[in-house]
Amino acid sequence: TVRVYLDTQGRKGKTVTIIAGLQHNPQTLEEIAKTLKQYCGAGGTVKEGKIEIQGDQRNKVSEKMRMMNYVLKT
């Protein structure tokens, strides 16, 4: 299952949406991150096996992940 949550620690108060629990190789994670960044219209990165999208994008990310047939943990 995939978790989508907010985090601000270590980012000088800036909010990022974290997508964790994806069991893919780094190249696939990069492709998923690219898709999510385009869908949300925001920047982001892949760090330590987690995708980070700038801002509070939980609703959009959850919607897109469901469209991509992922099961989200609430």
Secondary structure, 3 states (H helix, E strand, C coil): CEEEEEECCCCCCCCEEEEECCCCCHHHHHHHHHHHHHHHCCCEEEECCEEEEECCCHHHHHHHHHHCCCCEEC
